[in-house]
């Protein structure tokens, strides 16, 4: 899959730029796969939260609107089977 290629590239870049030990990189990789995030990034280059269903994404969007007045729209992740939120 495409995201595996991207993850390998990120891994290689991290080793080259930060000189992190390979054991640490493996731990980061495992944490990433076990998290609720994917390789999509926001405008601040932070990984986006991945919601398993449209319902979960819409529920979070409603909560954020009710609590903070932030209007967000759910959309399907183009690279994995999940949903993201974006400003409307």
Secondary structure, DSSP 8 states (H G I E B T S, - for coil): -HHHHHHHHHHHHHHHHH---HHHHHHHHHHHHTSSEEEEE-TTS-EEE-BSSHHHHHHHHHHHHHHH---EEEEE-SSSSSEEEEE-
